[in-house]
């Protein structure tokens, strides 16, 4: 079935002609337009009224519309978080704050392909040329640089009639300008019932557990547990600092910390989601299976402290990141019931119990022991998908002996030259005999 997916390709700019200062000026103007847009939205202005109010002679009108659109998306995201916070029976102190309207400095220049920027492939040099219009009648030209795989992918996108080149964002980091180009394509995803490999994914507040089962034999092809506990630690740290800032009226610092927390969380989730997709992609005809978490927040009521810990976990965002990456790799996704997956024996189907991170079956005839309860849950998720696809009702699930769990922690501190790649993370979970 056809499904549309969008992804971002990151490129570096090598400027050949035009003044680099025009790019900086345009990004400063973008910040002013963003701030003004949020203020006007708070005052009840409609989008068309906002675009008239923020119009300026030193900024390309098409780029202005794109920046206004991004600002309004930020406002809509804030409203969504605020509505979710208000729906809680016992909302805690971490109330979402509106986007800042008093920030200074540069903001990403958002441009639409065609008028704001254009990228083409030079037939003589095979380079990807760019043209950016940061100001009316001012153009900056040059060529793009990047990783070989990304360059090849972008060339294919430009030359393909099936892929649409969308908006881009111009960013500046460590002395280098970058273009983040969004591309959209429609895919014909295979139906889940054609899958040969079932990849169960169990996510909780510290780990993501993956198990790939052969659909016919239910033998384990691969297993992996990714530890992303650093998100939990960082979110607790930011919550403590934010609460103290709120108590002392330091709203500016509070907003800055919130932005830093969001960027860090998304950075980790992108790496995790890539590892999940690359893990599944190593097996023939996979389907990735998640637990259906709809309505789970309303059912988890354990007091304000535990509610804050559990309700702030980025389950939905992580699943969204995996979803568009699987679409791009033409891997189908499914969901199954979430009840008691980590407390059910993956061998006999009886209810057992957890001892810390370990699982033990209470059925004397089974006596299964698993070295990681979350991996046990991922096996159950994959089994539920088999039962759903094949229409089986038997409680017998999989073989009693499971391979030892391989726990992998994401690395990426200032002491390493580069973070562990998502591909190497995924490969660590594949069994030698798989």
PyMOL commands that set and color helices and strands:
alter all, ss='L'
color gray80, all
select helices_A, chain A and resi 20-42+47-53+61-87+148-159+192-194+229-247+251-280+296-299+304-311+315-328+373-390+422-427
alter helices_A, ss='H'
color red, helices_A
select strands_A, chain A and resi 2-17+109-111+117-121+128-135+138-145+163-173+176-188+197-203+207-214+220-227+286-291+332-336+353-355+358-360+369-370+407-409
alter strands_A, ss='S'
color yellow, strands_A
deselect
rebuild
show_as cartoon
